[in-house]
Amino acid sequence: MADPPGNNGQDAPGRFSEFVRSGRRSTLGVLWARLPRRVRAALPAFTLIALAALYPLYISSLPTGIPVIRNFPALDTGVFIIIYVIMAVGLNVVVGYAGLLDLGYVAFFAIGAYTAGWLASGQFQQVHFHFGAVGISEDLRGIHISIWLVLICAGIVTALGGILIGLPTLRLRGDYLAIVTLGFGEIIPQFFRNADSLKGFDLTNGTFGINPIDSPGFGNQLGKLGLPADYQSSFSADKLFYWTALGLLLFTIFCCVRLRDSRLGRAWIAIREDETAAAAMGVPLMRTKTWAYAIGAFFGGVAGAYYASYTSNANPSSFLFQISVFLLCMVVLGGMGSIWGVVVAGSILAWLNFEGLANIGRYLNDNTPLDFEVPKYQAGIYGALIVLMMLFRPQGLIPERRRKLELEEGVHDEDTLYGERHE
């Protein structure tokens, strides 16, 4: 039998058997193998993004009555899920990249929401200022700035808040840092709750919160070009809010990927791995940590402002300590430092929080002898998930490559005297 083409008579049996095996492969497998490595690595992410972007268009055709989960999440639930994922990705900068345990991230969420309330509502009746606001009368008093500008302002204000909170606390480490950030996470919402009479000045409207808050939109002029003039008055308001939230999430992911691969990102990782060694190598600890706090706070503020605009309300009861713990669970469950892991884990936990546990509870009550409300036990369920993850997959659902290698292979030290290697 003649050798396969290109064999040149060398290693004929092995080359021929490889040739036969390759002929048995499916066409799809061959095409996949021929794709560049970068394309194969990015294809799952692009597929996930495409499915998420088209979700409002095919949600009505999805099956209902699915066992256990019953129904796919509605669009309004999808908006809340994405907002929480944005915050989780922002917290991942602080906890996953820089290794700083933050138990007060809800403070940034609250600052962003109240910034939107101050700049896009009638809270300050003594002022009459309009700039780019849509869907409201020009005679309406208060400060009414375009929500698109408000999102940027909220991110900047919250980043400054992150710097102010971070500077006096980042000299601490570990448990001490966690306790101090927890304190700030409790102080900020309480301040908003009680700042309705600062020497006679009403800053936050107390326990009632600030409402209504202006809606996003592009105004009548750009509306002539096909863009929505005002989200709230549109027939497809849920779709518009969903797509805008998804755009903000993609922007957050893009920024975090670029930061991770930058010089600053490498400095964060060095601090996370060994703060003393990083300082010895010339990494400025305080400045680098402060950047992590400021950037993480920026995305939390943007999420808070968008949340306030979507719900048309900024209320202190919406910013509880449990949210900080919930977001931290998303980071740990997905994999600390892993952007896509945090996105997947955040989506799952947020869906369980808003719809999933209630749907699962109804299914169990209808199909089993059990009769109890599953959402009442959500804290215990989330805790059990974290315990199981720490026991069986401590690296997270989609681990970061560096942390996965550390956990799977360990750190090896070599004894220089005897030349023996110890694990």
Summary of the structure (lengths in Angstrom):
residues: 423
radius of gyration: 25.7
end to end distance: 52.6
largest distance: 98.9
contacts: 1354
relative contact order: 0.14
helix: 65%
strand: 5%
